[in-house]
């Protein structure tokens, strides 16, 4: 097992513990899918933190297929001098290269913040099956905040969406990043 595999296993155990402790509290019983979502959102949060250390707006994304990470990245717009290098776009490009297919059927994209209109468009083009994101983006989110691209009835592909996974952590990273720059 590689280092990444071990890391994911360790986090899987952590989330099992959380699930059990929530049960003791009489709160939500987490399904296996929710455990999985928490694990991969933590990977996306790692990418967001790494982006912040590089001076980028801290957004992270991970693309998963068959419970395997195909690609992971943070925002790279400043480093790459590329206005399209949002974490989601970087990950979709890398995943298509790795899989040798520009259609990314049967994949789930995890991203720390609600995708913008550009990224939502790319998610549709790639035929991503499901998007899981952390916090809403009231200033540009294209899933439900400003536009509803991923569920638009005029498009020939609709995406399953789960919002609010580790949302407090995801918004906290962004807020502290901008607070430090004021
Ligand atoms: Zn974007």
Boltz pocket constraint, residues with backbone or C-beta under 6 A from the ligand:
constraints:
  - pocket:
      binder: B
      contacts: [[A, 86], [A, 88], [A, 115], [A, 116], [A, 117], [A, 118], [A, 119], [A, 120]]
      max_distance: 6.0
